[in-house]
Amino acid sequence: MATELSDVVRERLEAPNYWHLACLNPDGSPQASPMWVDLRDGKILLNTAKSHRKYANLKGNPNVALSNNDATENPFDHVQIRGRVVEVIEGQDAEDDIDSLARKYIPGAERYDFRAPDEERVTFLVEPTHVRHYVP
């Protein structure tokens, strides 16, 4: 069941903050990656290349965790989100999504210029199922 995002959490997701994605390798061991994120219709948008380990992990097991902390003011002020991948987007729409993320995260960027030759992008939409914002 989807969980509603508070205004503070929504603002963190909409701002160019880095998030850490945790997913599971096929052997059950954890894998973590820093990620660019965005929001689309209440779901968290992630984008990666099909050649990356996290692509296979997310295709194999849709359960994820994301975390973010306020690195400037109070590093103990953090958000934890658990959720499930509910939609996978490929093709031109996924290519457009990485360009949109580049414009969000790289000042002055028009597109994502770091694609490897023959790289294919994929977007995962994550429905949050548990959200916790902790401020000590």
ABEGO torsion letter per residue (X at the ends): XBBBBBAAAAAAAABBBBBBBBBBBAAGBBBBBBBBBBBBGGBBBBBBBAABAAAAAAAABABBBBBBBBAAABAABBBBBBBBBABBBBEAAAAAAAAAAAAAABBGBABBAABBBGBBBBBBBBBBABBBBBBX
